[in-house]
């Protein structure tokens, strides 16, 4: 009562025992929250929830619901330090069907929308939780969209070099798979600075300076000049390249590449059908190129 929390309606079939708890036919409504359907957890014992929560079984069926951040913070105030819960007046929209042990979750559907421009629509499998070091995933991404203002909340400071500009809007579709620190992608990305497809493998993805990769990249009107903050040098580029290298920090990155630049704007000159092959190391590039 003193917190100011307002509950308009609550109905459910509730069970709590030494090894199981559930909410069936749940309907919870506040002035900003509407939560409905079913949630169940099973566990060996109450003590195991702290010692071995990876083996906790979860069956979550949340149907077209919404959560007001203010309501969540009433019960879990520690979340206020998380970017996703920083604005108490924000609303998160959720539709999900998830089942399995925490260490091996099957996601039939997970649809989330929140912040200003962020939307997630995925399915697949996630394993290894709660340990992030053991995390594995095999996900189909139907829609993953966001904006620079939202991404700035989630991406830790200094993760990207200061000479990289993120697009204002981004949308990704495709598949990703992670196993033991390796990332496999088959993604199509559209942004307000051009589009790209990325198909390949990446190792040591947690360290941009050490990441190893082997990928095929296709770009369409990708504004590298704006992204790399070199607008006087580069403009939009459409190309198909295969590349293999180590690191994404321009100061330490090394890579080999070859392919075709279909169109490119370089120092205000337009180039077409440029075949390229070369390598980059120690901030120097060696390129063999041919054009008709």
Secondary structure by P-SEA (a helix, b strand, c coil): cccccccccccccccccccccccccbbbbcccbbbbcbbbbbcccccccccccccbbbbbbbccccccaaaaaacccccccccccccccbbbbbbbcccccccbbbbcbbbbbcccbbbbbbbccccccccccccccbbbbcbbbbcaaaaaaccccccccccbbbbcbbbbbbbbbbcccbbbbbccccccccccccccccccccccccccccbbbbbccccccccccccccccbbbbcccccccccccccccccccccccbbbccccccccccccccccccbbbbbbccc
